[in-house]
């Protein structure tokens, strides 16, 4: 299925379940596949919209890119779904979910998991350098180098990187590499002025084994006027649907 965003870009999605609408926003190097295992459990209580962000899978990527275009994509899905609408963003998808709420989209409640801001106020130059190096790699069509830059930014070791290169998933990651620039647009300290305007109830969650993300989640929760901070026990960056689905159900239906 597809919706047409404001700039004419076609955004593909899958819909499953019945009940209030729940839009899932994926993170970096994800075309919707990472959230797919979560859909059946959520579909018991919600009409779940799992979409491929622009430039991924069958979704278009009309130039020039801007964060506002991603917000418009979420707006198109919300319009298609109809109220009430909940939003769940994973990793960098959480940043776009927060931006969508700050932009005034009609979101009843939102939840984010492992949102990758860096609360260090001096971190901005580090991410500026990453964006510059990433842009250079993509301009030269060095997609493997772009993926490697992202993995190192995320804390992967050279051993991890070499294993990834040898895995059957690597070609798919290279295919998605151009979209890394989209996610990178929001990296850095949390945008306090915008996040503070989000008044909807918000669940800010991290996994127990994700030390990098906890300070960011704490900072975001402190900025939001109506936030619940939660840690999912025993979970890493890709959390189990058996843990996530009940937590989202409790939060969205409370």
Secondary structure, DSSP 4 states (H G I P E B T S, - for coil): -EEE-TTS-EEEEEEE-SSSEEEEE--TT-SSHHHHHHHHHHTTTSEEEEE--TTSTT---PSSP-HHHHHHHHHHHHHHH-SSEEEEEETHHHHHHHHHHHTT---SEEEEES------TT-HHHHHHHHHHHHHHHHTT-HHHHHHHHHHHTT--HHHHHHHHHSTTHHHHHHHGGGHHHHHTT-SS--HHHHTT--SEEEEEEETT-HHHHHHHHHHHHH-TTEEEEEETT--SS--HHHHHHHHHHHHH-
